[in-house]
Amino acid sequence: MSDISSQQPDRSKEIFAKLQKEYSDTIPAKLDKLQQLINDLRKDMREDTFKELRLQVHKFAGSSGTYGFADLSHNCKTFEEYLIKRMDELKKGKQNSAWLNEFDQHLDKIKNCSTNGR
């Protein structure tokens, strides 16, 4: 008779691997959403769009970490920290068009992590 408890770790790994795969299938849509928000900011640096970008990056950081994508999560957190600093400047009316290039650079790092595995 096989020991059920000895099968648990293998089953848990299988389930987690399946969840990771399902999550990885959602990454392109998340990246598209971030790109769209950055494109919207190119047209008009609106505070509500800026806040939405920060929120989406925050959610992406958390969910990617939960599913074991540590590098992706780290790069999202770095981008979020950058956005928080820029948000303070935006509220003071000190926006800078160079931010958009920096947004693109952060997004490129995130994209590279998402295509190069965890």
Long-range contacts (C-beta under 8 A, 24 or more apart in sequence): 16-68, 19-67, 20-67, 20-68, 20-69, 23-63, 23-64, 23-67, 23-69, 24-67, 24-69, 24-114, 27-64, 27-72, 27-114, 30-56, 30-60, 31-107, 31-110, 31-111, 31-114, 34-60, 34-107, 34-110, 35-107, 38-100, 38-103, 38-104, 38-107, 41-100, 41-103, 42-100, 45-90, 45-95, 47-87, 47-90, 47-91, 50-83, 50-86, 50-87, 50-90, 51-87, 53-83, 53-103, 54-80, 54-83, 54-84, 54-87, 57-83, 60-110, 68-118, 69-113, 69-114, 69-118, 70-118, 71-113, 71-116, 71-118, 72-110, 72-113, 72-114, 72-118, 75-106, 75-109, 75-110, 75-113, 76-110, 78-106, 78-109, 79-103, 79-106, 79-107, 79-109, 79-110, 82-106
